[in-house]
Amino acid sequence: MSKKYVIALDIGGTNYRCALINREYEIVKVLIKPTKKGSVELFLKQASDIIKEIEFNRDEVLGIVAGVPGKVRLDGHIDNLPNIGIFDIPLKSYLEKEFNLPTIIKNDAEIAAVAEGHVGVGKGADNCYFITISTGLGGCFFEKGKIKNVSEEIGHTLVEYKGNSYEVEKIASGNGIVTLAALNNLEVKSSKIFFDLVRNKDKKALVVYKEWLKLINDFLSYIEYIYEPQVIAITGGVMKSKDLFFADLVSAHPKLTIKEAKFKFDAGLIGAAALGFLSF
């Protein structure tokens, strides 16, 4: 019997999502369960339980791929999951022993990069740089079927602003916009409130908006210089306000192909499946 499925596991601070996905990247079965926080043992048991609930035929499954919101070593061992509050997590070895299936564990941003690079807006290109601008700012380079850099590092790139050095995500991410506004004597509680002010043409907000847009444009120029990507895929919470800025980003980089990411809610599942079919 041919192996035609990958079990995809998308673990977040709020929910576990588990799916059985075929080679056409169709989600055949999917389950969603709220994340229970407390201990490593509870975390491992919940991962095992939701996979068992999928009710799959092991002979038809290539393996298991899981994306997690934390730091993962090259050997698949999870160092920490800050949003869940646990550390030193042997998820890979646990699942391999439990199900006797090869297992891959990756950071969730890397998984999303595979989704966009292999199946999404980067499909057909030699490479794709995936960027998420949300609570933080992350990115990952996907080239010729492989993840080429660690996702969480790029947001820590230092930039100079008003004579001081900042990690770019501290002043340009969704949360960073609040800090950037404060540095310009504008108090806002969220990026949504900020973009609403911009939409209403608030004078102070428009000044900060130009500063933020320059930071993002400089960041994209840095990505262009370092990686020479054929496609840049952008996602994240700030894209809810794309009507304000996305056309400006695209026009500022005529040599780059910049697109909104195709996958949103299902990026973790589709990317996990894609990595499985590429790897097993």
Buried (B, 14 or more C-beta within 10 A) or exposed (E): EEBBBBBBBBBBEEEBBBBBBBEEBEBEBBBEEEBEBEEBEBBBBBBBEBBEEBEBEEEEBBBBBBBBBBBBEEEBBBEBBEBBEBEEBBBBBBBBEBBEBBBBBBBBBBBBBBBBBBBBBBEEBEBBBBBBBBBBBBBBBBBEEEBBBBBBEBBEBEBEBEEEEBBBBBBBBBBBBBBBBEBBEBEBEEBBBBBBBBEEEBEBBEBBBEBBBEBBBBBBEBBBEEBEBBBBBBBBBBBEBEEBBBEEBBEBBEEBBBBBBBBEEBBBBBBBBBBBBBBB
